[in-house]
Amino acid sequence: MTSFAPIRLCDEHVVLEPLSLDHAPALEAAAADGELWNLAVTSVPPPGQAHGYIEKALQGQAEGHMLPFAIREMSSGEIVGSTRYYEIDAELPRLAIGYTWYAKRWQKSHLNTACKRLLLEHAFETLGCVAVAFHTDELNEDSQRAIERLGAQREGVLRAHKRRTDGSLRNTVCFSILAEDWPNVANWLGMRLNRLAAS
């Protein structure tokens, strides 16, 4: 069975480091850039709640179904957001990538492509995953477009799948990338990242 242990992933653009309680102040600062907690379609800790947000993620890690990361932008050295593996099935193995958010100034930059390339590369090439899934709110069209740009295939919609932070019911759009898709997706992400980083 594959071991899903905390790990540091990095390239010339970004460092994904195992999430810890020490990251709480930096995550609060990142979330304040754009007041991201006000977005109904994402799950970002509001002021004063980063500690609890991290504790919950680490509980998922201890239970074996999550592996959370803090996102550090390489050139500035700043923590600019968070992401994680979740719904880990170590027997297949298979997992999902999500709970991803970035400080407003880094949204729509090369950073998301860099992070996803690192996470997908580790999932397929080191952990041997047969598939990687992505889930997003049906109302979050920006996220759906971003996932499709990664090369993921839309699978369908889970209706009334969970509740948003405001208590309303959310329909979840599901995407996936299979192991056999990864070589083409990797080439595409490399080309896209070079183009975005140069612009």
DRENLUMVEX-126478 format. One record per residue (C-alpha): residue number from 1; x, y, z. Coordinates in steps of 0.1 Angstrom, whole numbers, padded with zeros to 4 digits, always signed. Layout:
NUM	X	Y	Z
...
This chain:
1	+0000	+0000	+0000
2	+0013	+0035	-0009
3	+0025	+0057	+0020
4	+0010	+0092	+0020
5	+0034	+0109	+0043
6	+0039	+0147	+0046
7	+0064	+0159	+0020
8	+0079	+0192	+0006
9	+0075	+0197	-0031
10	+0091	+0225	-0050
11	+0102	+0239	-0083
12	+0116	+0273	-0095
13	+0082	+0290	-0089
14	+0067	+0276	-0057
15	+0073	+0255	-0026
16	+0045	+0233	-0012
17	+0054	+0227	+0024
18	+0036	+0205	+0049
19	+0009	+0226	+0066
20	+0016	+0233	+0103
21	+0002	+0256	+0130
22	+0032	+0278	+0125
23	+0016	+0289	+0092
24	-0015	+0304	+0108
25	-0003	+0341	+0108
26	+0009	+0339	+0072
27	-0023	+0323	+0061
28	-0044	+0350	+0078
29	-0024	+0376	+0059
30	-0028	+0358	+0026
31	-0065	+0354	+0031
32	-0068	+0392	+0039
33	-0055	+0400	+0004
34	-0090	+0402	-0012
35	-0109	+0393	+0019
36	-0113	+0358	+0005
37	-0135	+0345	+0034
38	-0163	+0365	+0018
39	-0164	+0343	-0013
40	-0193	+0319	-0009
41	-0178	+0294	-0033
42	-0145	+0288	-0015
43	-0135	+0277	+0020
44	-0110	+0302	+0033
45	-0104	+0309	+0070
46	-0119	+0343	+0082
47	-0099	+0365	+0105
48	-0089	+0348	+0137
49	-0098	+0313	+0125
50	-0067	+0301	+0106
51	-0056	+0281	+0137
52	-0088	+0261	+0137
53	-0087	+0257	+0099
54	-0052	+0242	+0101
55	-0061	+0220	+0131
56	-0090	+0205	+0111
57	-0067	+0199	+0081
58	-0042	+0182	+0103
59	-0069	+0160	+0119
60	-0077	+0148	+0083
61	-0040	+0141	+0079
62	-0038	+0121	+0111
63	-0069	+0101	+0100
64	-0051	+0093	+0067
65	-0074	+0109	+0042
66	-0058	+0144	+0038
67	-0023	+0158	+0031
68	-0024	+0196	+0034
69	+0002	+0221	+0022
70	+0010	+0258	+0026
71	+0019	+0275	-0007
72	+0051	+0296	-0006
73	+0058	+0318	-0036
74	+0095	+0313	-0045
75	+0107	+0347	-0055
76	+0091	+0366	-0025
77	+0093	+0338	+0000
78	+0058	+0346	+0011
79	+0030	+0322	+0021
80	+0003	+0330	-0004
81	-0023	+0303	+0001
82	-0030	+0266	+0008
83	-0039	+0234	-0010
84	-0042	+0197	-0002
85	-0046	+0161	-0012
86	-0079	+0147	+0001
87	-0102	+0117	-0002
88	-0070	+0096	-0002
89	-0076	+0060	-0011
90	-0042	+0044	-0004
91	-0052	+0010	-0018
92	-0060	+0020	-0054
93	-0043	+0045	-0049
94	-0064	+0075	-0058
95	-0069	+0110	-0044
96	-0084	+0144	-0050
97	-0067	+0178	-0052
98	-0085	+0208	-0037
99	-0092	+0232	-0009
100	-0070	+0254	-0030
101	-0069	+0292	-0026
102	-0045	+0320	-0032
103	-0041	+0356	-0021
104	-0059	+0378	-0046
105	-0027	+0392	-0061
106	-0016	+0357	-0071
107	-0049	+0346	-0086
108	-0049	+0341	-0124
109	-0011	+0340	-0124
110	+0013	+0311	-0132
111	+0011	+0300	-0096
112	-0019	+0277	-0099
113	-0004	+0259	-0129
114	+0029	+0255	-0110
115	+0012	+0241	-0079
116	-0010	+0217	-0098
117	+0019	+0204	-0119
118	+0039	+0196	-0087
119	+0009	+0179	-0071
120	+0000	+0159	-0102
121	+0036	+0149	-0108
122	+0040	+0136	-0073
123	+0006	+0118	-0074
124	+0012	+0100	-0106
125	+0050	+0095	-0107
126	+0058	+0089	-0070
127	+0026	+0077	-0054
128	+0015	+0057	-0084
129	-0021	+0070	-0084
130	-0045	+0055	-0110
131	-0065	+0088	-0110
132	-0066	+0122	-0095
133	-0100	+0140	-0090
134	-0110	+0176	-0087
135	-0143	+0189	-0073
136	-0157	+0224	-0073
137	-0188	+0243	-0066
138	-0212	+0244	-0096
139	-0214	+0282	-0091
140	-0176	+0286	-0093
141	-0172	+0289	-0130
142	-0136	+0303	-0127
143	-0125	+0272	-0109
144	-0142	+0249	-0134
145	-0124	+0267	-0163
146	-0091	+0265	-0144
147	-0095	+0227	-0138
148	-0104	+0222	-0175
149	-0073	+0241	-0185
150	-0052	+0215	-0166
151	-0065	+0189	-0190
152	-0090	+0172	-0166
153	-0121	+0157	-0180
154	-0155	+0167	-0166
155	-0173	+0136	-0152
156	-0206	+0150	-0139
157	-0224	+0168	-0111
158	-0232	+0156	-0076
159	-0265	+0174	-0067
160	-0270	+0186	-0032
161	-0236	+0172	-0023
162	-0226	+0194	+0006
163	-0233	+0227	+0023
164	-0215	+0260	+0017
165	-0201	+0281	+0045
166	-0234	+0301	+0045
167	-0254	+0269	+0049
168	-0268	+0268	+0013
169	-0267	+0235	-0006
170	-0240	+0231	-0031
171	-0239	+0210	-0063
172	-0204	+0197	-0069
173	-0189	+0194	-0104
174	-0165	+0165	-0107
175	-0134	+0162	-0129
176	-0106	+0137	-0132
177	-0072	+0129	-0148
178	-0063	+0093	-0153
179	-0027	+0079	-0151
180	-0028	+0073	-0189
181	-0037	+0109	-0194
182	-0007	+0122	-0174
183	+0021	+0122	-0200
184	+0000	+0145	-0223
185	-0012	+0166	-0194
186	+0024	+0170	-0181
187	+0036	+0182	-0215
188	+0007	+0207	-0217
189	+0013	+0220	-0182
190	+0050	+0225	-0189
191	+0043	+0245	-0220
192	+0016	+0266	-0203
193	+0037	+0273	-0173
194	+0066	+0285	-0195
195	+0042	+0308	-0213
196	+0026	+0322	-0182
197	+0059	+0327	-0163
198	+0073	+0346	-0192
199	+0044	+0370	-0195
